[in-house]
Amino acid sequence: MKLAPIRVLSYDIECQGRKGIFPEAKQDPVIQIASILTEHGRMTPIDRQIDVLDTCLPIIGARVKSHSDERELLKSWTKYVVECDPDIITGYNSNNFDMPYILDRAQVIILLFDSELYD
């Protein structure tokens, strides 16, 4: 019996910290999420995408998606993860920093957005 190909999504985030202060999700935005989708046994990646806040120069071999605000960046990356339908999500220090940071930023953005509704 053959196993179905295992899809692996690896990602890394970059945050805009304040000078001399380690980034804190309550204040410092996510400015980039780089993702690569691979399939076990396949020699080349299926896809490479980088979601960025504002703009950046083209990156060879990757699709760059520019966003005008952090809310759109996080929504885009969430949609990308759902569309990729990975079996495994991984990254360097993703369990201890990246994913908790993304989740905390999403909460901050939701609170900010909700407060705007009542102003």
Phi, psi and omega in degrees: 000135180266142176276147174293147179300136179269124180264129182240124175254117176254139182215164176209141178250157171234139181242155176263093180278165174273152185304123176078004181237129177298138184307137177237129185299332181291340184233328192257123185286156168282128182248350180199140170227116179259133183227145174224130180253123179235165177231129182305130179093346179268136186285331182241152178298152175285319185201154174224125179224143176232118175266127183232148173276130187070233184225168172207168177293156176303148178240119184301130176084002181227152174268124179259126177247115181268142182228143182281338177215163185294326179301314179294323177300311181293322177296317180297316181294321177300315178298320179299315179299316180297315180294324179293328181051055183287151173276330180227135173242127184214171177176169178287118180059028183292326180286327185265344180225297191302305183293315176301323180295314179300314181296318178294319178296320178300318177297316179299314182294320177298315179298318178296315181295315180298322181293330178294330180295333185259359179281000000 
